Amino acid sequence: MMLNFDETRFLGIQSGAVALAGDIDQFVGESLRQGITNIHIVGTGGVAILLQPAVQLLRRLSTFPVFSDSVSETMAAGSANLNAGSLVFLVSLSGTTKESVAFLDFAKARGAKVATLVGHADTPLGRGADRAFVNFAADDTSSESFYIQSLLIALSVLGHRGELGALGSFASLVDGMQALPRSLLAIKQAIEPKAADFAQIIAGSDWHIFVGAGNVWPQAYYYAMCILEEMQWIRTRPVHASDFFHGTLELVEKGVSVILFKGEDDCRALADRVERFVPKVEGDLTVLDTADYPTPDLSPTLRALLAPALLATLLERISAHLEKLRNHPLTTRRYYRRVEY
C-alpha cells in the first residue's frame, strides 16, 4: 500500500488527460487549416515550466513558430508575435490564476485565438476561452496530466505539418499512450519502498543543487522551485546540466547535495558528465534516473518523450514521504495566495 495515495483517482485523472487526444488533434488541425501563423504555449508559475518539454519538442522538430514567453512580461513589454494570426494555449489548473486571467483578455484583445487547459470548467479561464479543454486534477496529479496534454498539442502540430518523422504517426503514438496511466502507477509502486530514503536525503540538507538536461530539465527546475521551495521551504539551486560547469561546479565540495535527474532523450550525455564529476570533488550525489524504472507497455520512443511525466510521478511518492518526515504538509503556505503581493 502506498502512503497517502488514491489509485482510482490517479488513474482517472491521467486517463482523462490521454482521452483529450482526439479533441486536441481536431482543434489543432482546424486552427492550422484556418491559417494561424504561430502558436503560444503559456501559463504562469509552475505550470509554465511543465509546458517546456512540449515547447522544446516543437522547436527542435518543427519550423512553425512557437513561443512560450512569460505572460507577465508579454503584458508588460508586448510582443509583435502575439496577433490575429496567433493560437494561444493558456494553461492553469485552477482556471483562476490572476496573471493568466489577465493574459486571456490581453491576447483576445490582440485578435488571438485562445484555448485553455484547465482543471475546472466553471472558472474565468474555462468560460472565457474560445475553446476549453478540461481535465480535473489536484496538485499531486497535475504535473503528469499537463505533461501529457501539452505533449499531445506538440505531437498534433507536428503530425498535421508532416514533421513527426521517426516518431511515427500521431495515431500510433496516442495508441501507445493508452498504457501510460497504468505504467505511471507501476512506477509509483516500484519506487514506494525507496521513497522514504530519497525523502530522508532531501530532508537531511538545508539546500540542494538540482540538475537536469533535455526534456527533464524543466522537471528539475519545477521540483526545486514549486515543490521544495514553495511547499517545503527548502532552499534549492536549480541549474541546467550544460550550465553546471560554468559557475555552479565551484559550489560543490564535501557535504554539498547535488540531485541529478536523468531522462532518456539525446541530452542524457550532459547529465552523465555531471554524474562523473560530482563524486570526484566529494559532493553528495543523488541520481533519479527514469531508466531505472522500466515500463514494458511503453515504447522507447514514448518513454523518451514522456520522461518528464515519469519523473514527476516518481517524485510525487518522494514528496508524500517528505511531508510526513518533516511534519510539513505540502499544502502549507506563508504567502502564496495568502497575502497580497
Secondary structure, DSSP 8 states (H G I E B T S, - for coil): --TT--HHHHHHHHHHHHHTHHHHHHHHHHHHHTT--EEEEEESTHHHHHTHHHHHHHHHH--S-EE---HHHHHHH--TT-STTEEEEEEESSS--HHHHHHHHHHHHTT-EEEEEES-SSSHHHHHSSEEEE----TTTHHHHHHHHHHHHHHHHHHHTT--GGG--HHHHHHHHTTHHHHHHHHHHHHHHHHHHHHHHHHT-SEEEEEE-GGGHHHHHHIIIIIIIHHH--EEEEEETTTTTTTGGGG--TT-EEEEEE-SSTTHHHHHHHHHHGGGGT-EEEEEEGGGS--TTS-HHHHHHTHHHHHHHHHHHHHHHHHHHHT--TT--SSTTTS--
